[in-house]
């Protein structure tokens, strides 16, 4: 297909300038330079002065505006930090409105197939986007995604629409599926969590949240009048499930570590002895990486008069559900205990490039959900119906390549590097905490939102965290800590703003504020 080089150049320049104008309006970018494109504003229009446009350049990310939180405490950056320090309301910074920088869909011109202009425009957009991804991946610390993977061998399968709709154990009329891979992955996890093939049912979900939605739904179907108990530090999807299913939900207090407070749990159980209990047990909380003591939860239920036929436990193991089995002296998550279901994410520790997860429950529970579907010539007990058939292949590929020994080595590396990070922070006088079974390092929230965005940190109140994954190297951690130390020397230079006290958040022994250091 012939390509008009001049038209391509004009299109790319036009796209660059449009993006420039939107970003300028969003973040007040100086009007005379944008990624090598010199522009002079004249009578409300723009005149291109030079053609140094790079279609693969990285678009800057303007800082979004701060939104005042009605109920909260903690510190933000600048004035927000000062206000919080004086008892004011903390400001939460929300992400920017993507409509200001979205890439619109435009109808192709009649002659696009001949000129190739549209293809060239889209190629430029994708090249630019890819470079942005490369750059943003370099500073990726706050979210639990393993970016150390290579699935080049699976590129040959991207030409197929693979859909595992319906029950993974029963084929449907749709023949382009990957059930044989899916069931192989499920069997691997069933062995990990000690349940026989004939005793479990499960499927590969589209994300970790779906695993929680399904596990809690099974519990609700087993006990329609049951009360859902979840610690305050449970993932937000647990409370989303309660709202979706119109379930009564009781929030349980937590210890400073983030672990469920079983004394408070017992009080709340005794106040509702007449109704069955559906419990969400955290195998690693979202913010602090705390692991609820499963054995103590079961003991508390029994001591409160709940027999095994009056409670259902769902284990949310999104990240640590796959790490815990490889940590020495860690308590076991096992179906030999009276639990109902376990879910993990596939895009976190495993390193699948698309969101997915694994949900496993007991076979005798699933009959309450499962229905025959004539349209599929199969049964279905899943949440979503149609399911990504590529995800099981990616999981199968990784599990085969790494195996138990490979995962064990990666877990040890993560824990070792997490202890290294905590040590460096504490040496620098920065408040920091690391739970015993965790690779999530919690520390004082940086005072500058630009720094938070640059390193993609997850924050809550006065604290932020780094989740040390297999793809996080010592070199990356050193770069992060060195930059944080340098920034803190400017944030707190004049003494008007002090580092926050984190004694309530992470314990006095982990706090390095003026009062506790």
C-alpha positions in Angstrom: 0.0 0.0 0.0 1.6 3.4 -1.0 2.2 5.8 1.9 2.2 9.6 1.5 5.2 10.7 3.7 4.2 14.3 3.7 0.6 13.5 4.8 2.0 11.3 7.6 4.3 14.1 8.8 1.4 16.6 8.9 -0.9 14.1 10.7 1.7 13.4 13.4 2.4 17.1 13.9 -1.3 17.8 14.1 -1.8 15.0 16.7 1.2 16.2 18.7 -0.1 19.7 18.8 -3.6 18.6 19.8 -2.2 16.6 22.7 0.0 19.6 23.6 -3.0 21.9 23.8 -5.0 19.6 26.0 -2.0 19.0 28.3 -1.2 22.7 28.4 -4.8 23.5 29.5 -4.5 20.7 32.2 -1.1 21.5 33.6 -0.1 25.0 32.4 2.7 23.7 30.3 4.8 26.6 28.9 3.6 27.3 25.3 7.0 27.4 23.6 8.1 23.9 23.8 6.5 20.4 23.9 8.6 17.3 23.5 10.8 18.9 20.9 8.0 20.5 19.0 8.5 24.3 18.9 5.2 26.2 18.7 4.5 29.9 18.5 1.0 31.1 19.5 -0.3 33.7 17.0 -3.8 35.3 17.1 -5.4 32.3 18.9 -3.8 29.8 16.5 -0.5 27.9 16.4 2.4 28.1 14.0 4.8 25.1 13.8 8.4 26.4 13.9 10.3 23.1 13.8 9.7 19.5 12.9 11.5 17.7 15.7 8.4 15.7 16.7 9.1 12.3 18.1 6.1 10.0 17.8 7.5 7.8 20.6 8.1 10.6 23.0 6.6 10.3 26.5 3.8 12.6 27.3 4.2 14.3 30.7 1.6 13.5 33.4 0.2 16.7 34.9 -0.7 16.6 38.5 -4.4 16.3 39.2 -6.2 18.8 41.5 -6.6 18.0 45.2 -10.1 17.2 46.6 -10.9 17.8 50.2 -11.8 14.8 52.2 -14.8 15.3 54.5 -13.7 12.7 57.1 -10.0 11.9 57.3 -6.7 12.6 59.0 -3.2 12.6 57.7 -1.0 14.7 55.6 -0.8 15.6 51.9 1.7 17.8 50.2 2.4 21.5 50.9 -0.6 23.3 52.3 -2.5 20.1 52.8 0.2 18.8 55.1 0.2 22.0 57.1 -3.6 22.0 57.4 -3.6 18.4 58.6 -0.8 19.2 61.1 -3.0 22.0 62.5 -6.0 19.7 62.8 -7.4 20.6 59.4 -8.9 18.3 56.9 -6.6 16.2 54.8 -6.8 16.6 51.0 -7.1 13.5 48.9 -5.6 13.8 45.4 -7.7 12.0 42.8 -6.5 11.0 39.4 -7.0 13.4 36.6 -10.1 13.3 34.4 -9.0 11.1 31.5 -11.4 12.9 29.1 -8.9 15.7 29.0 -6.3 13.5 27.3 -8.4 10.7 25.8 -7.7 9.6 22.2 -10.9 10.1 20.2 -12.2 7.6 17.7 -12.5 9.3 14.2 -14.1 7.9 11.1 -11.6 7.0 8.4 -11.5 9.1 5.3 -12.6 7.5 2.0 -9.1 7.5 0.6 -7.3 6.2 3.8 -6.9 2.8 2.4 -4.9 4.3 -0.5 -2.9 6.8 1.3 -2.1 4.8 4.5 -2.5 8.0 6.5 -4.8 6.5 9.1 -2.4 3.5 9.7 0.5 5.9 10.0 -1.3 8.0 12.5 -2.3 5.0 14.7 1.3 3.6 14.5 2.6 6.9 15.8 0.1 6.9 18.7 0.9 3.3 19.6 4.7 3.9 19.5 4.2 6.9 21.7 2.1 4.9 24.1 4.6 2.0 24.2 7.4 4.4 25.2 5.2 5.8 28.0 4.6 2.3 29.3 8.3 1.6 29.3 9.1 4.7 31.2 6.2 4.3 33.7 7.3 0.7 34.4 10.7 1.9 35.6 9.1 3.6 38.6 6.6 1.0 39.7 6.6 0.2 43.4 3.2 0.7 45.1 1.1 -2.0 43.5 1.6 -5.8 43.7 2.3 -6.7 40.1 5.2 -8.9 39.1 6.5 -7.3 35.9 9.3 -9.9 35.4 7.9 -12.1 32.6 8.4 -13.0 29.0 5.5 -14.6 27.1 6.9 -14.3 23.6 6.2 -18.0 23.0 2.5 -17.3 23.4 2.2 -14.6 20.7 1.2 -17.2 18.2 -2.1 -17.6 20.1 -3.2 -14.0 20.0 -4.9 -14.6 16.6 -7.6 -16.6 18.2 -10.7 -15.6 20.2 -10.4 -18.1 23.1 -13.4 -18.1 25.4 -13.9 -20.5 28.3 -17.6 -19.6 28.8 -19.4 -21.7 31.4 -18.2 -24.5 33.6 -14.5 -25.2 33.1 -15.0 -28.9 33.7 -17.8 -29.4 31.1 -17.2 -28.5 27.4 -19.7 -26.3 25.7 -20.7 -26.0 22.0 -18.1 -23.3 21.6 -14.9 -25.1 20.5 -12.3 -22.4 20.7 -11.5 -22.8 24.4 -8.6 -23.5 26.7 -10.3 -25.7 29.3 -7.6 -28.3 29.3 -5.1 -25.6 30.4 -7.6 -24.1 32.9 -8.3 -27.4 34.7 -4.5 -28.2 34.8 -4.0 -24.9 36.6 -6.9 -25.5 39.0 -5.5 -29.0 39.8 -2.1 -27.4 40.6 -3.7 -25.0 43.1 -5.9 -27.7 44.5 -2.7 -29.7 45.4 -1.2 -26.5 46.9 -4.2 -26.0 49.1 -4.7 -29.7 49.9 -8.0 -30.7 48.4 -8.7 -33.7 46.3 -9.7 -33.4 42.6 -13.1 -35.0 43.3 -13.8 -32.6 46.2 -13.2 -29.2 44.7 -14.7 -26.9 42.1 -13.2 -23.7 40.7 -12.4 -21.5 37.8 -10.0 -18.9 36.5 -11.6 -15.5 37.1 -11.1 -12.2 35.4 -9.5 -10.6 38.4 -9.0 -10.9 42.2 -12.2 -9.0 43.0 -14.2 -11.6 41.1 -12.7 -14.3 43.3 -13.9 -12.4 46.4 -17.3 -11.8 44.8 -17.7 -15.5 44.0 -16.4 -16.8 47.3 -18.7 -14.5 49.3 -21.6 -15.4 47.0 -21.1 -19.1 47.6 -21.1 -18.3 51.4 -24.3 -16.4 51.0 -26.0 -19.2 49.0 -24.9 -21.8 51.7 -26.2 -19.4 54.5 -28.8 -17.1 53.0 -29.4 -15.4 56.3 -25.7 -15.3 57.3 -23.8 -12.2 58.4 -20.6 -11.2 56.7 -17.7 -10.5 59.0 -14.6 -8.7 57.6 -11.8 -6.8 59.2 -11.7 -3.0 58.5 -8.5 -3.5 56.5 -10.1 -6.0 54.1 -10.0 -5.2 50.4 -12.8 -2.9 49.3 -14.2 -5.6 47.0 -15.4 -7.5 50.2 -17.6 -4.6 51.1 -18.6 -4.2 47.5 -19.9 -7.8 47.6 -21.9 -7.0 50.7 -23.6 -4.1 49.0 -24.2 -6.1 45.8 -25.7 -9.0 47.6 -27.6 -6.9 50.2 -25.8 -8.7 53.0 -25.6 -7.6 56.6 -21.9 -6.8 57.0 -20.1 -6.4 60.3 -16.7 -4.7 60.3 -14.2 -6.0 62.8 -11.4 -4.0 64.4 -7.8 -4.7 63.6 -4.5 -4.7 65.5 -1.8 -2.2 64.7 -0.3 -4.8 62.3 -3.5 -4.8 60.2 -4.4 -8.3 61.4 -8.0 -9.0 62.5 -8.6 -8.4 66.2 -10.1 -11.7 67.3 -11.2 -10.3 70.7 -13.4 -7.8 68.9 -14.4 -10.5 66.4 -15.6 -12.7 69.3 -17.7 -9.8 70.8 -19.4 -9.3 67.5 -20.1 -13.0 67.0 -21.6 -13.3 70.5 -23.9 -10.4 69.6 -25.3 -12.3 66.6 -25.2 -15.9 67.8 -28.6 -16.6 66.2 -27.3 -16.2 62.6 -24.7 -18.1 60.7 -21.3 -16.4 60.1 -19.7 -15.8 56.7 -16.1 -14.7 57.3 -13.6 -13.0 55.0 -10.1 -14.0 56.2 -7.2 -11.9 54.7 -4.1 -13.7 53.6 -2.3 -10.4 53.2 -4.2 -7.1 53.7 -4.2 -4.6 50.9 -2.2 -1.8 52.7 -0.1 -3.5 55.4 0.2 -7.0 54.0 -1.1 -8.4 57.3 -2.1 -12.1 57.4 -5.1 -13.0 59.5 -4.5 -15.9 61.9 -6.8 -18.5 60.2 -6.4 -21.0 63.1 -7.3 -18.3 65.7 -10.4 -17.3 63.6 -11.6 -20.9 63.6 -10.9 -21.2 67.3 -12.8 -18.0 68.0 -15.8 -19.3 66.1 -15.8 -22.5 68.0 -15.4 -20.8 71.3 -18.3 -18.6 70.4 -20.6 -21.6 69.9 -20.4 -21.8 66.1 -20.2 -25.4 64.9 -18.6 -26.1 61.5 -22.0 -26.3 59.9 -22.8 -22.8 60.9 -20.0 -20.8 59.4 -18.3 -20.3 56.0 -14.8 -18.9 55.6 -13.5 -17.3 52.4 -9.8 -16.7 52.3 -8.8 -13.7 50.2 -5.2 -14.6 49.2 -4.9 -12.1 46.3 -1.1 -11.7 46.7 0.1 -13.7 49.6 -2.1 -16.7 49.0 0.6 -18.0 46.6 3.6 -16.7 48.6 2.6 -18.2 52.0 3.1 -21.8 51.1 6.7 -21.1 50.4 7.5 -19.2 53.7 9.0 -21.3 56.4 6.9 -21.5 59.6 4.0 -19.7 57.9 0.6 -21.0 58.9 -1.1 -23.1 56.3 -4.0 -22.2 54.1 -5.6 -25.7 53.6 -8.9 -27.2 52.8 -8.1 -29.7 55.6 -9.3 -26.9 57.8 -13.0 -25.9 57.8 -12.7 -23.2 55.1 -15.1 -22.8 52.2 -13.1 -21.1 49.5 -9.7 -19.5 48.6 -8.9 -17.0 45.8 -5.7 -15.6 44.5 -4.8 -13.1 41.7 -2.9 -14.4 38.7 -1.5 -11.0 37.6 0.2 -10.3 40.9 2.9 -12.7 42.2 2.5 -15.1 39.2 3.1 -12.3 36.7 0.3 -12.7 34.2 0.2 -9.7 31.9 -3.6 -9.4 32.0 -5.8 -9.3 35.2 -7.0 -12.7 36.2 -7.3 -14.9 39.3 -8.0 -18.4 40.6 -11.1 -19.3 42.8 -11.5 -22.7 44.4 -14.3 -23.9 46.6 -15.7 -27.2 47.8 -17.7 -29.3 45.3 -20.6 -29.7 47.8 -21.0 -26.0 48.1 -21.2 -25.2 44.3 -24.5 -27.1 43.7 -26.3 -24.2 45.3 -25.1 -21.9 42.4 -24.7 -24.2 39.4 -27.3 -24.2 36.6 -27.7 -26.0 33.3 -27.5 -23.7 30.3 -29.0 -25.2 27.1 -27.5 -22.4 24.9 -24.0 -23.5 26.0 -24.7 -27.2 26.3 -22.9 -26.9 29.6 -23.4 -25.8 33.2 -22.4 -22.4 34.8 -21.7 -21.3 38.3 -19.3 -18.5 37.5 -19.9 -14.7 38.0 -19.1 -13.4 34.5 -20.1 -16.1 32.0 -17.7 -15.4 29.2 -14.1 -15.7 30.5 -10.7 -14.9 29.0 -9.4 -18.1 27.5 -5.9 -16.7 27.1 -5.3 -16.2 30.9 -5.3 -20.0 31.7 -2.6 -20.5 29.1 -0.4 -17.8 30.5 -0.9 -19.2 34.0 -0.2 -22.8 32.8 2.9 -21.6 31.0 4.4 -19.8 34.1 3.5 -22.6 36.5 5.3 -25.1 34.2 8.4 -22.9 33.8 8.8 -22.0 37.4 7.2 -24.8 39.4 7.3 -25.0 43.2 11.0 -24.5 43.5 11.0 -21.5 41.2 8.3 -19.8 43.2 10.1 -20.6 46.5 13.2 -18.8 45.2 11.2 -15.8 44.2 9.4 -15.6 47.5 12.7 -15.7 49.4 14.1 -12.9 47.1 11.0 -10.7 47.8 11.2 -11.2 51.6 15.0 -10.5 51.6 14.6 -7.4 49.5 11.7 -6.2 51.6 13.8 -6.4 54.8 16.6 -4.5 52.9 14.2 -1.7 52.1 12.8 -1.5 55.6 16.4 -1.4 57.0 17.4 1.5 54.6 14.3 3.5 55.5 14.9 3.1 59.2 18.6 4.0 58.9 17.5 7.2 57.2 15.2 8.1 60.1 12.0 7.3 58.2 9.2 5.5 60.0 8.7 2.1 58.5 7.1 -1.3 59.3 7.2 -4.8 57.8 5.0 -7.6 58.9 6.7 -10.9 59.5 5.1 -12.9 56.6 5.0 -9.9 54.2 6.9 -8.2 51.4 4.8 -5.0 51.8 6.9 -2.2 53.5 4.8 0.5 55.1 6.3 3.9 55.7 5.4 7.6 56.1 3.5 9.1 53.2 5.6 11.3 51.1 4.7 15.0 51.5 4.7 15.7 47.7 2.1 14.2 45.4 4.4 14.5 42.4 6.7 12.1 44.1 3.8 9.7 44.9 2.8 9.7 41.3 6.3 9.3 40.0 6.8 6.1 42.0 3.2 5.0 41.7 2.8 4.6 45.5 -0.4 3.5 47.1 -1.3 5.8 50.1 -3.9 5.7 52.9 -4.0 8.4 55.5 -0.5 9.1 56.8 1.1 6.0 55.3 2.2 4.7 51.9 3.7 1.3 51.0 6.0 -0.4 48.6 5.2 -4.0 47.6 8.4 -5.8 46.9 7.8 -8.2 44.0 10.2 -10.4 42.0 10.7 -7.6 39.4 11.8 -5.1 42.1 15.6 -5.1 42.3 17.9 -3.8 45.0 19.0 -1.2 42.5 15.5 0.1 42.0 15.0 0.2 45.8 18.2 2.1 46.3 17.2 4.7 43.6 13.8 5.1 45.4 15.3 5.5 48.9 18.0 7.9 47.7 15.5 10.1 46.0 13.1 10.0 49.0 15.9 11.0 51.3 16.9 13.9 49.0 13.3 15.1 48.8 12.7 14.9 52.5 15.6 17.2 53.1 13.7 19.9 51.2 10.2 19.1 52.4 11.1 19.4 56.1 14.0 21.9 55.7 12.5 24.9 57.4 10.8 23.0 60.2 7.3 24.4 59.5 6.1 20.9 58.5 7.3 17.9 60.4 7.2 14.2 59.4 3.9 12.7 60.7 3.7 10.6 63.8 2.8 7.0 62.7 2.5 5.4 66.2 -1.2 4.8 65.7 -0.7 3.5 62.2 2.3 1.2 62.6 3.2 1.2 66.3 5.4 3.4 68.4 8.3 1.0 68.0 8.3 1.6 64.2 7.7 5.4 64.4 10.6 7.8 63.9 8.8 11.1 64.5 10.2 13.7 66.9 8.3 12.1 69.8 9.2 8.5 69.3 12.6 8.3 67.6 
